Amino acid sequence: MSDDRLRYPIGTYEATAPVSVAQRLEYIEQIAQTPQRFRDAVAGLTDVQLDTTYRDGGWTVRQVVHHVVDSHMNAYIRFKLALTEDKPIIKPYTESLWADLPEARSAPPELSLELLDALHRRWVIALRSISDDDFTHRGYMHPEYKRYYPLDVALGLYAWHGRHHAAHITSLRDRQGWW
């Protein structure tokens, strides 16, 4: 399997604009399903399997689970900032360094799965309350990418992000016969 296929098992994120109401609802549903998607992806894995990288040079399954929670906590805050401030400049973080911290390398995935459950329940409530106008006219500035992200685009990105990383785990399980 090619490195690109291992790195992007569902393909890269392709932003579409404008985002239709139906597509927005689909993105919200994908975000709502993310915690269960991860629970299913790691169900029954041993510590050895959790500490296996999904590709050469990639993170371990354990790190992927913890990364998604780190990323989605930041996303939740970014959405809240965008809804309460005018085009806020968000605080980026170095994902690879966060994923290399001791707790991300060794903590039980269940800790992050519990956090992901609660975070996504709260995030979905917030997402379902955002007006169409706010989804299209509010957003945040990402200083690292020097880019403005309307909430519609950010919503699609994080819906993709959850599926993308869950697929890292499920495609590894498929390749290894771990089902």
N, C-alpha and C positions, 0 to 999 in steps of 0.2 A: 504494500500500500504506500502511496506517495506521501512525503512529509506534509504536503499541503492538505491532503485528505485527512491525515492524522491530526493536523493542527486545526483544521476547520471542517469537522465532520458533517456539518449541515450547511457549509458554505459561509462566506463572509457576510457581514451585515450590509444590506443595501437599503439606504434610507430612501423612502418615497415621500414625496410632498406634492400636493397636499395629501394628508391622511384622511380617509373617509371615516364617517362615524362608525360604519360597520367594521372597518379595519381597526379603529381605536378600541372598540369593544372586544375584538379578537385579541389584541395585544394585552388588554387588561385580564382577559380570561387566561392567557398564557402565563402571565405573572401570578395569577391566583393558583395555577397548577404547579408552579415551580417547586414549592416544598415537597409535594407528594412525588413529583418527578425525581427529586433527589433521594427521597426515602426509598423509592423503588430501585433506583440505580445502585445504592450501596447495601441494600438488604442482604444480610447473610455473609458479607465479605469478612474475611479474617484480617487480623492486623497485618499479616504479610501482604495480602492483596491490597489493603488500604494504603500500604507504603510502597506500592508499585507505581511507577510513572506511566502515564497514559501514552507517552511517546518518548523517544530518546531526547533528553534535554528538557522534557516537560515536567510539570509538577506531579506529585503523587496524587492518588485519588483523595487522600485525606486533605492535602493542601487545596485541591480543587473545591472541596466542600467548604472549607473555611474561607477560601477566597470569595466564593459567591456571596456569602454572608457579609464579608467586609465590603465588597463592591455594592451590594444592594442596600446596605445601611447608608453608604455614601449617597447612593441614588435617591433614597428616601429623603435625606436631608437636602439634597440639591432641588428636589421637587418642592419641598416646603419653602426653601429660600426663594425659588422662582415665583411662588404664589404670594409671598409676603414682601418681596423687594423688587425693585425695577432693574431687571437684567443683572442680577448679582454675579460677581466673579467668584467662582467656586474655588475651593482649596483642593488641588490635585494631590495624589499620594502615589508613592512608588509601589505598585502592586507586588512586584517581585520581592521587594524587601519585606513587605508585610507577610507574604507567603513563606518567607524564610525565617520568620520569628519562631522561637521554640514552641509556643502554643499552637501555631499553625502546622508545625511539623509533627506534633505528638498528641495533641488533645483529641479525645474521642469525638468522632463526627457528630454523635448525638447532641453534644453541646451546641454545635452550630445548627443542626437540624431543628432543635427546639427554638432557637433564636430565629431561624428562617421562617418557621411556622408563624410565630407571633408577629414578626416584622411584616410578612406578606399579608397577614390578615389586616393589620392596621393600614398598610400601604394601599391595599385594594379598596378599603373603605374610603380613603382619601382620593384615590384615582376615580372612583365612581361618582364623587361629588364635584369634580372639576368641570366647569362649564366648557362648552365647545369653544367659546371665545378665548378662554384662558389657555386651553390646549394649543390653540393656534397663535396666540399673541403674547404668551408669557414663556420665559425660558431663562437660560443662564449662559454666562460666558465661561468658556474653558480656557484658562490662560496658557496651558501647555500646548493646546492645539490651535490657539488663537482663532477660536470658532464659537459662534453663538449657536446654542442648541435649543430650538423651540421644544416645549414639552411634548408635542406630538412625536418629534424625531427621537427625543430621549426615551419616550415610552416604547417605541419600536425597538430601540437599541437594547433596552433592558429585557424586553420580552425575548429577543433573540439571544441575549447573553445567558439567560437561564437555560434555554434549550441547548445552546452551544456547549456549555460546560457539562450538562447532564449527558450529552452525546459523547463527550470525551470518555466518561465513565462507562456508558453502555457499549460503546464501540470497543473499548478495551475488554470488557466482559465477553463480548461476542468473539473477539479474536482469541481470547484465552480459554473460551469454553467454560466460563465461571457461572453459568446459570444453573 
